């Protein structure tokens, strides 16, 4: 975007960022478990698998993927038992992976990488292949999720893979389109205590693009069940028929699913003609700074969409923190930034830069901060206009009725000034099992003084005070909270994170912090290199 002569916006003025290219280096898999070197103590009550997902291979043959999200999925398992830890990793044997391997070139298009037509085809076949729709990738490299008690790895296309959390082997390819009329689903479903799972996915028809709320039942009818019984709870039409909003996640409270329609859009025509024009899917994404953000509320029990639209300034949000209802209000906490121009800054070439070029990539990206919106639920024709409707809740967020069915909302910052010096916060996690959809006090996340997380942060919402774990040259990934067996407090447990060490060869480690004090309890060092990953989960074993 420099070449267009556009004025590039700078959000920060940071200099001298260390090069982190080793965080996006391809590695080999470690399919047989290896032991780790433990410093300190790993509490003996922790029993299970800490599972992580993310890209692990950035080249095929002599071709390189363009975008960080394109790397081939590498699954990691830290098996924790009786204070001991073993590590193993395995590439997901997706069709994309197998096809790439077989042809020794990038044979399946990813989010930011277009495949070149097969050189072995004749001119006519190559010409025709440019008119085929891009086949959705099944390279599920974003997260580990559960449906009906089974583990899956997921990205945002129509295909997930069921994975055995013990062996990390993909046992089944599961296609959303065989169960519900959607083109894909997010990698961030929400699960209720009984196992019922909600997700969102798009569908496209001659009438335009639709956003669908999907519900997957909690239990299997037969052993071989995957997504049987999944149903679309409701469909919301996209305001702009051919340019729907991109969403990475959604919010859920006790009675509502909240879809956040944000002004980062997907140009469907560009995406569909990408093969012809040589453009990748990511080229079809654009930020519309004049657009607004709309919160759509869907009743989980009836599937009805609230006629009231809650509007806010343009924001980009990838990850929700929590949402709950209180005194007739819906409280939604999320990580958000004011500018979404940077969605394409995360290409591999940028992550491998150094010196001033690297500083420039960082400084042109808007920081992400935790924010709270408070939406009034009980509105009728007598609700007054042009005044803040939020009462009975201590917050600086506002909601003002500006039309018959329109409320304009501003947020409260869920942090103090001190978070700015840690570069904002992303990859938020909470004590999900006990506190998702309920009033809560703590969340955990990564501070971003670099293009990836370089600190771990615990935020206390009572006083917006933070506890921080950080060490120069160490890059911790998403913190995952695991409650202790007889926990009485919300933060009674541990926080786990995989810490990457680009300056030291083969010294990656699993870090275990006491969630209350945020002090290190122990670490398990693994003699391998691991690229920086996205999301993880803890698979507890009794």
N, C-alpha and C positions, 0 to 999 in steps of 0.2 A: 504493500500500500504506500510505500515511500515514493514510488515512481510516479504516482498520479499527481504529485505536487500538492496533495491535500495537506492541510495543517494537522499534523498528528498531535493528539492530546497527550500531555504528560500528567500523570497523577501523583508521581513521587519523584524525588531527585536523589536516587540511591547510586552510589559509586563503589566500584571495587568488589562486585559480587564474585565469589569463587566459582570456578567452572565446575559444573555438575554433570559433564557429559557421560561419566561412568554410570549415572543413574538410568541412562537410556541406552545401555550397551546390551547386546544380545548375550545370553548365557546358555549353558547346557543344563538339561534337567538332571535331577538327582532322584531317580525313581525308587532306589533302595534307601531305607531309613539310615541316617548317620547320627552318631551321638554328638552332643554339644558340650561345650565347656562352660560350667556354671560358676558364676561369681555371686557372692551373697547367697540368698535363699529364695527358692521358688516355693511358695506355701504348699504344704502337702495336700491341702484340701482341694487344690485345683486339679480336676480330673477330666480330660477331654482333649479335643483337637481345636487348636486355633487355626482357622482356615483363612487363607488370603488369596486374592486373585489380582491379576494385572498383566500387562504386556511383558513378554520375556524374550521376544525375537523380533528384531527390527529390520532384518534384511532376509531376502530369499535369493539365493544365488548371488548375482551381482546387482540386484535391484533393492532399493531401500524404500521402506514405507515413509510416507510424508508426515503422518500425524501420530502423536503419542497414543491416541486411542486405537490405532491400527495394528499395533504390535500383536503377535500371536499370543493367545492366552496361556499363561503359565500359572498353575495352581500350586499353592504351598501349604504344607501341613506341619504345624509344630505340635507334636503329641506330648501332652503334659500328664505325668502320673507320678505320684509319690516323690515330688520334688525333683524328678528327672525330666529331661526334654530330649526328644529326637526330632530330626527334621527330614522331610522329603519333599520333592517337587516333581511335577509332571506336566508336560505340555498337553493341552486339551486336544484330543485327536478329532478335531472338528473336520468337516468336509473341506473347509478353507485350508486348514493346516495340511491335510493329506494331499489335496490337489496342488498346493504350492510346492510341497516336498517332491511330489511326483514329477512336476514339470520343471523344477528348479528355477522357477520364476514366480512372480506374483500373478497368480491365475484367477484370484477372486478379488473383486474390488472391495475396499474397506471405506471407512468414513472419509478419509482424506487422501486416498490413493486409488487411481483408476488403473485398471489393468490395460495393457496394450493388447491389441488383437494378436492372436496366436500367430507367430511367424510361419508356422507350418501350413496355415490355411491359404488357399489361393485368393486372388484379388477379390473375386466375387463374394466368397465366403466371409472375407474380412469386412467387406462393405456391408453385408447383411448383418454381421454380428454387431456392428455399430448401432443398429436399430433395435437390438434386443434390450429389454428393460434390465437394469442392473439387478443381478440375482442377489437377494439379501445375504449378507455374510452370516455364518453361524459361529464366528470367532467370539465366543462369550467371555470377554476379558474384564468385565466391570465388577461383578460382585458374586458372592455366594448367597443364595436365598433359599427359603423353604416353602414348599407347598405340601399340604397333607403329611407333614412330618418327614418328607424326603428333601434331600439337598440337591440344588441345581446351581449351575453357573449360568449367568445371564449377561446379555448385553441389551440393546434396545430394539433388536430386530424380532422376527417372528419365531426364531429358534432358540431354545434353551437346551442344555444338556443335563440330564440327571447324573449325579456324580456320587460314587461311594466315598463317604468321608474318611473311611479307613485306608482304602487303596489309592484314592484319587483317580480311579479309572472312571471314564465316562461310560455309563451303562446304557443310556438311551437318549436319542435325539427327540425332543418334544417340540412340536410345531403348534403355536397358538392358533393358527388359522384353521386347524382341523377341529377346533373346539368352539371358538367364537369368531365372529366376523370382524376381526381386527388385523391390521398389518404388522403388529408387533406389540411389545409391552415394555414398560420401564424396568430397569434393574433394581428399583426401589419399592417393592410392594410393602404394604402394611399388614401386619397380622394381629388378630385379636387373641385374647387369652384362650379361647376355645379352639384356635387354629384356623378360623375363617380368615381368608386372605383377600385383600383388595388390591387392585392394580389399575393402571390406565393404559390405553392403547388407541392409536388412530385407525380410522377407516376412511376410505375414499369412495365416493360414488359420483354419478353424473351431477348430483346436486352440490358436490363440493366435499370438503374435508370435515370429518367429525371427530370429536374427542370422546372416547368411551370409558366409562367406569366399569370395571370388571370385578365380579365376585367369584372366588373359588371356594368350594365347600371345605370344611375342616378335616374330613376323614375320607378314607378310601372305601369304596364298596367292594372292590376286589383287590387282590395283591398287586396286580399289574396296573392299577389305576395311576394316571398322571393328572391331567387337567379335566377329567370327566366331570360334568356337572357345572363347569365354569359357565357364567352367564353375564351378559351385558346388563348392568343395572340401569344405566341411562346413557343417552348420546347427546352431546352438546355440539351444535353446529359451530364451525369456525366463522368468526366475523368476516374475515377475508377468505372467500371460498377456496382460492387456489394458493393461498399463503398462510397455512396454519402456524400457530405458535409452536416453538420447540419447548418441551418440558422434560426434565430429567427425573423429577419426583413430584409428589403431591402431598397434601397434608390430610391427616385424619384425626377427628375427635371422637367422642363416644357415639354421637348420633349423625355426624356429617363427614362426607368426603369433600375436601376443598381442592378444586382445580384452579391453579393460578395461570391465567392466560397472560403471558408476558410478551413484550415487544421484540423478542428475538424470533424471527420468522424463518420458515422454510419455503423457498420458492420451488413449488412442485414441478413447474415446467422445466426449470433449470436442472433439477435433479433427474427428471425422467429423460431429458435429452442429453444427459451428461456423457453417455457413451459416444454420442455423435460429436459433441463439442470437445471431448477430452477433459471434461470438468468432473471433479469428484463431488461426492455428496456435500462435503463441508463447504464447497464453493456456492452451494445453494442456500447457505445460512446467512442471514444478514440481520443486523441490529437496526431497529427503527426508532431513533431517539425522539420522534414526535408521537410515538404510540404511547398508550397508557397501559397500566397493569389492571387486570380485572380478576376479582376473586369470585368464582362460581361455587355456590353451596349446594351440595346434593344430599338429600336425606337418605341415610343408609337403609332405613326400614321400608320406605315407600318408593325410592328411586326418583322422587320428584326434585326438580331443580328449582331453587328459590327464585322467584321473579325479581328479587332485589339484587342488583349488581353493585358490588363494592369495588370502587375504583381507587387506584393509587398512582403516584408518579411512575415513570418507566423504571423498572428494576429488572435485574437478572438474578434469578435464584436457581441454584442447582440442588441444594440440600435443605430439607426441613429439619428443625430441631425437635419440636413437639407442638401439639395443639390440644386444647381442652376447653370445656364449657364451664362458665361460672357466672352466676347471677344474671342470666339472660344475655351473656356475651360469649362470643367465640374468640379465644385467644390463640393466635398463630405465631409461633416463633420460627424464624428461618435465618439462614445465612444469605445475605443479599448484597449486590453492588449496584451502583447507580449507572453503570455503563456496561454494555455487553459487546462492545466492539471487538473485544479481545478473544472471542471464542476460537479464532484461528491462530492465536499466538502460540498455542501449544503444539506447533508442529515440531517434528524431531530436529530439524535443522536449527530451530531457535533454541531448543533445550541443550544442544551441543555447542552453542556459541561460548565465547569467553571474552573477557575484557569489556570495552565500552559497548560492543555490539550486544553483549548479554545484558548489561545494565539498561540499555535502550529497550529491550524486550520487556524487562520487568517494569520499567518506569511508564511504559505506555499501557499497562494493564491496571484496571481499576481494582482497588483492594476490596475485599469482601468482609462484611461485618454482621454480627448477629443482631437481629431486629425483631420487634414485636408489633403485630397489628392486632387491634381489638375491634371485632365486628359486632354491632348490636343485632340481636336475633329477633327481638320482639317488636317489630315495626307494624304500625297500622295507619289508617288514614289520618289519625290524630297526632301522629309523631311530628313534632315541630321541625321546621326547616331552619337552615343557617345557624345552628348552634351545636356545640359538641354534645353528642348523645351519650358519652361514656360517663357513667356515675357508678358508685359502689365498687369501683375497681381502681386501685392505686396505679396510675400509669400516666405518662406524658403523651401517649398515643391519642389521636383524636379521630372521631367519626362524625361527619356532618352530612345531614340529608340535603341533597342539592337538586333532587328531582323526585317524581312520584315513586320510582323504584330505583333510585340512584343514591349511593352514599359515598362521599369522598373521604378517604382514610389517610392519615399520616402515621408514621411509626414512632416507636420509642426505641432508643438505642439500648441494647442489652449488654452494655459494657461501659467502662469509664474511659477517660483520655488515654490511660496507660496501654490499652490494646493497640493503639496506633504504632507504638514503638515495636510491637511484635508482628506488624504487617497484617493485622486483621486475623480472621479465624475461618477455617473451612474444615470439612470432614467432621461435622458435629456428631456426637453420640451421647446417649443418655442411658440411665438404668431402664432399658426399654421394657423388659418383662413386667416390671411392677409400676412403671410411671408413664408409659406411653398413653396418650389421651387423658391423662390426669394432671392435676396441679403438681408441679415438681420444683426442685430448688437448684439442681446442678446440671451443667452439661460440660462435655469434654470436647476438645478439638485440637487441630494443628494451627500453630501460628505460621504465617507465611511471609518471612522476610526474604524469601527467595521464590523461585518459580514452583518449588515444592515445599512441603512443610519442613520447618527447621526448629520447631519447638512444640512441646505439648502443653496445653492450657486447660485448667479446670476453672470454670466460672461459677461463682455463687450468686444466684439471682437475688438473694436477700439484700446484699449490699454492693453487688456488681464488683466484688473483689476477686482477683485471680490468683491462682497458684500456677507456677510455671516450672517445667523441666526443660532444660536446654543445655547443649554443649556445642562449642564451635566445631564445625566439620561433621556433625552428626545430623542425619535427616530422618526424623521419626515419621512413620506413616499413621494413618487413621487410628486413634485410640479406641479400644473396645473395652467396655465395662463388663466385669463378671462379678455378680454378687457373691458374698461368702454364704456358706450353707445356712447359717442361722442368723442372717442379717436382720437387724431391727431398724437401722438408719438407711436412708436413701443411698448414701455413699459408702456403705459398709461393703467392702470388696476390693478388687484390684482393677487397675487399668493396664491393658496390654497393648504394646505397639512394636512393630518390627522396625528396627533402626538400621538405616543404610549408611555405610561408611565409604564414600567415594574416594577418600584420600588414602585409605588403607586397604590393601588387597585382602579379600576373603576374611573379613571380620564383622560381617553382618551379625546383629544379635536381636533376640527377643527380649524386650524390656518389660519388667513387671513392677508397677508402682502401687503403693498403698493408695487406694482411691481417696481416703480421708485426708491423709497428710500430704499426698503427692510426692512422698519420698520414695526413692528406689529401694525395692526389697531385694531384687536379684535380676540377673540377666543370664541368658543362655546364648553363648557365642557359637556361630555356625561357620565352619571353614569353607564357605562358598560366597560368591557374589550374587546379589539379588538386585534386579532393577527396582526402582520405586514403583509401588503398586497402588491400586485404588482402594478397594473395600474388602473387609474381612468379617468373620463372624466366629463365635465360639460355639462349638458343638460339644455340649456337656455330656459326660458319661457317668452314669451312676454306678 
